[in-house]
């Protein structure tokens, strides 16, 4: 078999460079998790310390998506007639592999970017949330009686939130 200069020496490094560049240019969904937690905490002050819930849900969805992708690709290859020991795959298997490697990820990437466009927390809202969180943690404003009333209200809302979570 002859060697092709482009396919052997140019394509692999350029693919690695482009994939690394695209991963760095895309917004990092992992950095959105703390912003979403802060926004939720400000909207629901009675529900405290739900970071574990958010992170667990993030990991679950990530693992579920990976498993779903693996299942879909395996079933697609199975229905196309893929044989593990066959050195010469049929044309349908080649087509399925090409579709699974390019159009499907591109479609999912465009769908994800479209969803990111409608993400409600922008830079301005993130800064507002951060300022509110810092003000709440430093305990600014209010007299002792107001602080006492706020503590009672927060305790009541916390108990209400915990009661709702126990009923599920």
RAQUIPE-V323870 format. One record per pair of residues at least 12 apart in sequence whose ideal C-beta (glycine too) atoms are under 10 Angstrom apart, sorted by sequence separation. I is the first residue (numbers start at 1). J is the second residue. D is the distance in whole Angstrom. If there is no record, write none. Layout:
BEGIN
((I,J,D) (I,J,D))
END
This chain:
BEGIN
((77,89,9) (80,92,4) (81,93,6) (37,50,7) (40,53,10) (41,54,10) (79,92,9) (80,93,5) (37,51,6) (40,54,8) (80,94,9) (82,96,8) (77,92,10) (80,95,8) (81,96,9) (82,97,9) (37,53,9) (76,92,10) (77,93,6) (80,96,4) (34,51,9) (37,54,5) (76,93,9) (79,96,8) (80,97,9) (33,51,9) (36,54,7) (37,55,9) (78,96,10) (77,96,6) (80,99,10) (34,54,9) (76,96,5) (77,97,8) (33,54,6) (34,55,10) (76,97,9) (33,55,7) (36,58,9) (73,96,8) (76,99,8) (77,100,8) (33,57,10) (73,97,9) (76,100,7) (33,58,6) (32,58,10) (73,99,10) (73,100,5) (30,58,8) (72,100,8) (73,101,10) (76,104,9) (29,58,9) (69,100,9) (73,104,9) (30,62,10) (72,104,9) (29,62,9) (69,104,9) (69,105,9) (69,108,9) (65,108,10) (39,120,8) (39,121,6) (26,109,8) (29,112,8) (36,119,9) (38,121,9) (32,116,9) (35,119,9) (36,120,9) (27,112,9) (36,121,7) (26,112,8) (27,113,8) (29,115,10) (35,121,5) (39,125,8) (42,128,9) (43,129,10) (22,109,8) (26,113,8) (29,116,8) (32,119,7) (35,122,10) (38,125,10) (39,126,8) (42,129,6) (35,123,10) (38,126,8) (41,129,9) (27,116,6) (32,121,7) (39,128,10) (40,129,10) (26,116,9) (29,119,10) (35,125,8) (39,129,6) (42,132,6) (35,126,5) (38,129,5) (41,132,9) (42,133,7) (45,136,8) (27,119,9) (34,126,9) (37,129,10) (38,130,7) (41,133,7) (36,129,10) (39,132,10) (32,126,10) (35,129,7) (38,132,8) (39,133,10) (42,136,8) (34,129,10) (35,130,9) (38,133,6) (41,136,9) (34,130,10) (37,133,10) (45,150,9) (48,154,8) (46,153,8) (45,153,9) (46,154,6) (45,154,6) (46,155,9) (48,157,9) (49,158,10) (46,156,8) (47,157,8) (48,158,6) (46,157,3) (47,158,8) (50,161,9) (45,157,7) (46,158,5) (53,165,9) (44,157,8) (45,158,9) (46,159,8) (47,160,9) (48,161,8) (46,160,6) (47,161,4) (48,162,10) (46,161,5) (47,162,9) (50,165,9) (45,161,10) (46,162,9) (44,161,7) (47,164,9) (46,164,10) (47,165,8))
END
